[in-house]
Structure formats: structure tokens, C-alpha cells
């Protein structure tokens, strides 16, 4: 009787050992946070612009987040709100503040088995105030991990 009992027990331990050794945890070395990438341009000429100062903030239900606070720059990158289908940004260029609202659809994206999932977005629309921003144009609707430029900001 003990002989029949030990065979299934041995099989269970063998299968359990194979499964546990196959599920090893590997570190994640890949980027997992998609960002909205924006280039600055001179309104009217279309030449690349360099802002003397740039600050980008957003307000969420729980807090205020400061993404950018820098001197001379010609581009910036910010994450979109993963909990909402729109993000509101306060963009201060050379001391003048505008508001930009970006609307998008969120889609789950598998980065890798080690890194898991992230949310990529597809921009569906945008709206800005026009204090210093003349135009905000969508160049690439897909906000993903590839680092491509998404928006052109003319001021």
C-alpha cells in the first residue's frame, strides 16, 4: 500500500519542482512609462524654438505634480494620467502660462514578461488657451515607449 501512495507523491513533487524552477523572477531593464513628447517651434517661421524658461505642472485629485522646471530647452516630455482619459497641463513658457487639455484612449500594452503591462495612449483631441501658445499640433497620435515626437507647440 505504501508503494502506491509514494508514486503519486513522487510525481507531485517532481511536477512541483519543475514548475517552480520555471517561474524564476527576472529583473526588468526596459522602459515602462510612456511619455508625451513635445517640440517647441517659433510661430510663423516653423523654426525650432528655445524657451528661456519652461515649467509644466498638472493637477490631479490627490495632488499637484511638477514635471518640468528648467531653463533653456526646445522640447519636453510628460506622462499622461493613467487613471483618466484626459490630462490637464499648466505650461509656463518664458513666464506666461497656458493650459493644455489632452484627450486620449488608454490601451494596455505588454512590455515583456519581466516588466509586465503598461498603458499606451492614442491622442483623440486637444485644447489650449492662447496666452503664449499659438498652436498645438498633433504629429503622432500614439503615445508609447518608442520616444517619437507627439506634439508640436508653436509660440
C-alpha positions in Angstrom: 0.0 0.0 0.0 2.8 2.4 0.7 4.3 1.7 -2.7 1.2 3.1 -4.4 1.0 6.1 -2.2 4.6 7.1 -2.8 4.4 7.0 -6.6 1.7 9.8 -6.8 3.5 11.7 -4.1 6.8 11.5 -6.0 5.0 12.6 -9.2 3.5 15.6 -7.4 6.9 16.7 -6.0 8.5 16.3 -9.5 5.9 18.4 -11.2 6.0 21.0 -8.4 9.8 21.2 -8.7 9.7 21.7 -12.5 7.0 24.4 -12.3 8.7 26.4 -9.5 12.1 26.3 -11.2 10.5 27.5 -14.5 9.0 30.6 -12.8 12.1 32.4 -11.9 11.9 36.1 -11.4 14.0 38.2 -13.8 14.7 41.9 -13.4 13.0 44.5 -15.7 15.5 46.5 -17.7 13.1 48.1 -20.2 11.3 51.5 -20.1 7.8 51.1 -18.9 6.5 54.7 -18.7 5.2 56.2 -22.0 5.6 59.9 -22.3 4.0 62.6 -24.4 7.0 64.2 -26.3 6.6 67.8 -27.4 8.9 70.0 -29.6 8.8 73.8 -29.4 8.7 76.0 -32.5 8.6 79.7 -33.4 5.1 80.6 -34.5 5.0 81.9 -38.1 8.5 80.6 -39.1 8.3 77.0 -38.1 11.9 77.1 -36.8 12.9 75.2 -33.7 12.5 77.5 -30.6 14.3 77.5 -27.3 12.3 78.7 -24.4 14.3 80.7 -21.8 12.3 79.0 -19.0 9.8 76.2 -19.0 7.6 74.8 -16.3 4.9 72.1 -16.7 2.5 71.2 -13.9 -0.6 69.1 -13.7 -3.4 68.9 -11.1 -4.9 65.6 -10.0 -7.5 64.8 -7.4 -4.9 63.9 -4.8 -2.0 66.3 -5.5 -0.2 68.7 -7.8 2.7 67.2 -9.9 5.6 69.3 -11.3 7.1 67.5 -14.3 9.4 70.2 -15.8 11.1 73.2 -14.3 14.1 74.1 -16.4 16.0 76.8 -18.2 16.7 76.9 -21.9 15.1 74.0 -23.7 13.5 73.2 -27.1 11.4 70.1 -26.0 9.8 68.4 -23.1 8.3 65.0 -22.2 5.5 64.4 -19.7 3.5 61.3 -18.7 -0.3 61.2 -19.3 -2.6 60.5 -16.4 -3.0 56.7 -16.3 -6.3 56.9 -14.3 -8.1 59.2 -16.8 -8.9 59.7 -20.5 -7.6 63.3 -20.3 -4.7 65.2 -18.8 -4.6 68.9 -18.0 -1.2 70.6 -18.1 -0.2 74.1 -17.0 2.6 75.1 -19.3 4.6 78.2 -18.4 6.8 79.4 -21.3 9.1 82.4 -20.6 6.8 83.5 -17.6 3.5 83.2 -19.5 1.1 80.4 -18.5 -1.3 78.5 -20.8 -3.5 75.5 -20.1 -3.5 72.4 -22.4 -6.0 69.6 -22.2 -5.0 66.4 -23.9 -7.8 63.8 -24.5 -6.8 60.2 -25.3 -7.8 56.5 -25.2 -5.8 54.2 -23.0 -4.8 50.7 -24.1 -2.9 48.0 -22.2 0.4 47.0 -23.7 2.6 44.1 -22.7 6.2 45.4 -22.3 7.7 42.0 -21.6 7.1 39.0 -19.3 9.6 40.5 -16.8 8.2 44.1 -16.9 4.5 43.3 -17.2 2.0 45.7 -18.7 1.8 49.4 -19.2 -0.7 51.8 -20.7 -0.1 53.3 -24.1 -2.4 56.0 -25.3 -3.9 57.2 -28.6 -4.5 61.0 -28.6 -8.1 61.9 -29.7 -8.1 65.6 -29.2 -6.5 68.7 -27.5 -7.5 72.2 -26.5 -5.4 75.1 -25.3 -5.7 78.6 -24.1 -3.8 81.1 -26.2 -1.8 83.3 -23.9 1.6 82.4 -25.4 0.7 79.2 -27.2 -0.3 80.0 -30.8 -1.0 76.4 -32.0 -0.6 72.9 -30.7 -0.5 70.3 -33.4 -0.6 66.5 -33.2 2.3 65.0 -35.2 1.9 61.4 -33.9 -1.2 60.2 -32.0 0.4 57.2 -30.5 2.0 57.9 -27.0 4.0 54.7 -26.5 7.5 53.6 -25.5 9.3 54.4 -28.7 10.2 58.1 -27.9 8.7 59.6 -31.1 7.6 63.2 -31.1 3.8 63.5 -30.4 3.1 67.3 -30.4 4.4 70.5 -32.0 3.9 73.6 -29.8 4.1 76.9 -31.7 4.5 80.1 -29.6 
